[in-house]
């Protein structure tokens, strides 16, 4: 069974030490860094909002929006 753990290191000065420690551990392999992490597309973000319930009712007029917001 293989488990993958991703670590984000913000301090580049400690990267060498982290690599040495990880290389010393039996069964640990450092995978090459991907060139770039793909950003979510707008539609993916929107679908995630819907899935997580972060959407509201539809409104026909600005007044309905203001009323809904209590303004």
SEKOLFI-415665 format. One record per residue: x, y, z of N, C-alpha, C in turn. Coordinates in steps of 0.1 Angstrom, whole numbers. Example, Ala and Ser with C-alpha at 12.3 -4.5 7.8 and 13.67 -1.06 7.14 Angstrom:
{n.px 132, n.py -57, n.pz 78, ca.px 123, ca.py -45, ca.pz 78, c.px 132, c.py -33, c.pz 78}
{n.px 128, n.py -22, n.pz 71, ca.px 137, ca.py -11, ca.pz 71, c.px 129, c.py 0, c.pz 79}
END
This chain:
{n.px 8, n.py -12, n.pz 0, ca.px 0, ca.py 0, ca.pz 0, c.px 9, c.py 12, c.pz 0}
{n.px 6, n.py 22, n.pz -9, ca.px 14, ca.py 34, ca.pz -10, c.px 5, c.py 46, c.pz -5}
{n.px 11, n.py 54, n.pz 4, ca.px 5, ca.py 66, ca.pz 8, c.px 13, c.py 78, c.pz 3}
{n.px 6, n.py 88, n.pz -1, ca.px 13, ca.py 100, ca.pz -6, c.px 10, c.py 112, c.pz 3}
{n.px 21, n.py 119, n.pz 7, ca.px 20, ca.py 131, ca.pz 15, c.px 26, c.py 142, c.pz 8}
{n.px 19, n.py 153, n.pz 6, ca.px 25, ca.py 165, ca.pz 0, c.px 28, c.py 176, c.pz 11}
{n.px 40, n.py 181, n.pz 11, ca.px 44, ca.py 191, ca.pz 20, c.px 48, c.py 203, c.pz 13}
{n.px 43, n.py 215, n.pz 17, ca.px 46, ca.py 228, ca.pz 12, c.px 56, c.py 234, c.pz 21}
{n.px 68, n.py 237, n.pz 17, ca.px 78, ca.py 244, ca.pz 25, c.px 80, c.py 258, c.pz 20}
{n.px 77, n.py 267, n.pz 29, ca.px 78, ca.py 281, ca.pz 25, c.px 91, c.py 288, c.pz 28}
{n.px 99, n.py 281, n.pz 36, ca.px 113, ca.py 286, ca.pz 39, c.px 123, c.py 278, c.pz 30}
{n.px 128, n.py 283, n.pz 19, ca.px 137, ca.py 276, ca.pz 11, c.px 150, c.py 272, c.pz 18}
{n.px 154, n.py 279, n.pz 28, ca.px 166, ca.py 277, ca.pz 35, c.px 167, c.py 263, c.pz 42}
{n.px 155, n.py 258, n.pz 45, ca.px 155, ca.py 245, ca.pz 52, c.px 153, c.py 233, c.pz 43}
{n.px 151, n.py 236, n.pz 30, ca.px 148, ca.py 225, ca.pz 20, c.px 159, c.py 214, c.pz 20}
{n.px 172, n.py 218, n.pz 21, ca.px 183, ca.py 209, ca.pz 20, c.px 182, c.py 199, c.pz 32}
{n.px 179, n.py 205, n.pz 44, ca.px 178, ca.py 196, ca.pz 56, c.px 166, c.py 187, c.pz 55}
{n.px 155, n.py 192, n.pz 50, ca.px 143, ca.py 183, ca.pz 49, c.px 146, c.py 172, c.pz 40}
{n.px 153, n.py 174, n.pz 29, ca.px 156, ca.py 164, ca.pz 19, c.px 165, c.py 153, c.pz 25}
{n.px 175, n.py 158, n.pz 33, ca.px 184, ca.py 148, ca.pz 40, c.px 177, c.py 139, c.pz 49}
{n.px 168, n.py 145, n.pz 57, ca.px 160, ca.py 137, ca.pz 67, c.px 151, c.py 127, c.pz 60}
{n.px 144, n.py 132, n.pz 50, ca.px 135, ca.py 123, ca.pz 42, c.px 143, c.py 112, c.pz 35}
{n.px 154, n.py 115, n.pz 29, ca.px 162, ca.py 105, ca.pz 23, c.px 168, c.py 94, c.pz 32}
{n.px 169, n.py 98, n.pz 45, ca.px 174, ca.py 88, ca.pz 55, c.px 164, c.py 78, c.pz 60}
{n.px 151, n.py 81, n.pz 57, ca.px 140, ca.py 72, ca.pz 61, c.px 138, c.py 61, c.pz 52}
{n.px 138, n.py 49, n.pz 57, ca.px 135, ca.py 37, ca.pz 49, c.px 121, c.py 37, c.pz 43}
{n.px 120, n.py 35, n.pz 30, ca.px 107, ca.py 35, ca.pz 24, c.px 101, c.py 48, c.pz 20}
{n.px 109, n.py 59, n.pz 22, ca.px 104, ca.py 72, ca.pz 18, c.px 111, c.py 76, c.pz 4}
{n.px 103, n.py 80, n.pz -5, ca.px 108, ca.py 84, ca.pz -18, c.px 103, c.py 99, c.pz -21}
{n.px 112, n.py 107, n.pz -25, ca.px 109, ca.py 121, ca.pz -29, c.px 106, c.py 121, c.pz -44}
{n.px 94, n.py 125, n.pz -47, ca.px 89, ca.py 126, ca.pz -61, c.px 93, c.py 139, c.pz -67}
{n.px 96, n.py 140, n.pz -79, ca.px 99, ca.py 152, ca.pz -86, c.px 87, c.py 162, c.pz -85}
{n.px 91, n.py 175, n.pz -84, ca.px 81, ca.py 185, ca.pz -83, c.px 74, c.py 187, c.pz -96}
{n.px 61, n.py 188, n.pz -96, ca.px 54, ca.py 192, ca.pz -108, c.px 57, c.py 206, c.pz -112}
{n.px 57, n.py 208, n.pz -125, ca.px 60, ca.py 222, ca.pz -130, c.px 51, c.py 232, c.pz -125}
{n.px 38, n.py 230, n.pz -125, ca.px 29, ca.py 240, ca.pz -119, c.px 16, c.py 232, c.pz -115}
{n.px 10, n.py 238, n.pz -105, ca.px -3, ca.py 232, ca.pz -100, c.px -14, c.py 239, c.pz -108}
{n.px -22, n.py 231, n.pz -114, ca.px -33, ca.py 237, ca.pz -123, c.px -43, c.py 244, c.pz -114}
{n.px -46, n.py 256, n.pz -118, ca.px -56, ca.py 264, ca.pz -111, c.px -70, c.py 258, c.pz -115}
{n.px -79, n.py 260, n.pz -105, ca.px -93, ca.py 255, ca.pz -109, c.px -99, c.py 265, c.pz -119}
{n.px -106, n.py 260, n.pz -128, ca.px -113, ca.py 268, ca.pz -138, c.px -125, c.py 274, c.pz -131}
{n.px -130, n.py 285, n.pz -136, ca.px -142, ca.py 292, ca.pz -130, c.px -154, c.py 282, c.pz -128}
{n.px -156, n.py 274, n.pz -138, ca.px -168, ca.py 265, ca.pz -138, c.px -166, c.py 255, c.pz -127}
{n.px -153, n.py 250, n.pz -125, ca.px -151, ca.py 241, ca.pz -114, c.px -153, c.py 247, c.pz -100}
{n.px -149, n.py 260, n.pz -99, ca.px -151, ca.py 267, ca.pz -86, c.px -166, c.py 269, c.pz -84}
{n.px -174, n.py 272, n.pz -95, ca.px -188, ca.py 274, ca.pz -94, c.px -195, c.py 261, c.pz -90}
{n.px -191, n.py 250, n.pz -96, ca.px -198, ca.py 237, ca.pz -93, c.px -194, c.py 233, c.pz -78}
{n.px -182, n.py 236, n.pz -74, ca.px -179, ca.py 233, ca.pz -60, c.px -188, c.py 242, c.pz -50}
{n.px -190, n.py 254, n.pz -54, ca.px -199, ca.py 263, ca.pz -46, c.px -213, c.py 257, c.pz -45}
{n.px -218, n.py 252, n.pz -56, ca.px -231, ca.py 246, ca.pz -56, c.px -231, c.py 233, c.pz -47}
{n.px -221, n.py 225, n.pz -49, ca.px -220, ca.py 212, ca.pz -42, c.px -219, c.py 215, c.pz -27}
{n.px -213, n.py 226, n.pz -23, ca.px -211, ca.py 229, ca.pz -8, c.px -222, c.py 238, c.pz -3}
{n.px -232, n.py 241, n.pz -11, ca.px -243, ca.py 249, ca.pz -7, c.px -240, c.py 264, c.pz -5}
{n.px -230, n.py 269, n.pz -12, ca.px -226, ca.py 283, ca.pz -11, c.px -233, c.py 291, c.pz -22}
{n.px -246, n.py 289, n.pz -24, ca.px -254, ca.py 296, ca.pz -34, c.px -266, c.py 302, c.pz -27}
{n.px -272, n.py 312, n.pz -33, ca.px -284, ca.py 317, ca.pz -28, c.px -295, c.py 317, c.pz -39}
{n.px -307, n.py 321, n.pz -35, ca.px -318, ca.py 321, ca.pz -44, c.px -316, c.py 331, c.pz -56}
{n.px -324, n.py 329, n.pz -66, ca.px -323, ca.py 338, ca.pz -77, c.px -332, c.py 350, c.pz -74}
{n.px -328, n.py 361, n.pz -80, ca.px -335, ca.py 374, ca.pz -77, c.px -339, c.py 380, c.pz -91}
{n.px -350, n.py 386, n.pz -91, ca.px -355, ca.py 393, ca.pz -104, c.px -351, c.py 408, c.pz -104}
{n.px -350, n.py 414, n.pz -93, ca.px -347, ca.py 428, ca.pz -92, c.px -337, c.py 431, c.pz -82}
{n.px -330, n.py 442, n.pz -83, ca.px -320, ca.py 446, ca.pz -72, c.px -327, c.py 448, c.pz -59}
{n.px -339, n.py 452, n.pz -59, ca.px -347, ca.py 454, ca.pz -47, c.px -348, c.py 441, c.pz -39}
{n.px -351, n.py 430, n.pz -47, ca.px -352, ca.py 417, ca.pz -40, c.px -339, c.py 413, c.pz -34}
{n.px -328, n.py 416, n.pz -40, ca.px -315, ca.py 413, ca.pz -34, c.px -313, c.py 421, c.pz -21}
{n.px -316, n.py 434, n.pz -22, ca.px -314, ca.py 442, ca.pz -10, c.px -323, c.py 437, c.pz 2}
{n.px -335, n.py 434, n.pz -2, ca.px -345, ca.py 429, ca.pz 8, c.px -340, c.py 416, c.pz 15}
{n.px -334, n.py 407, n.pz 6, ca.px -329, ca.py 394, ca.pz 11, c.px -317, c.py 397, c.pz 20}
{n.px -309, n.py 407, n.pz 17, ca.px -297, ca.py 410, ca.pz 25, c.px -301, c.py 419, c.pz 38}
{n.px -313, n.py 423, n.pz 38, ca.px -317, ca.py 432, ca.pz 49, c.px -312, c.py 446, c.pz 48}
{n.px -310, n.py 450, n.pz 36, ca.px -305, ca.py 464, ca.pz 34, c.px -317, c.py 473, c.pz 31}
END
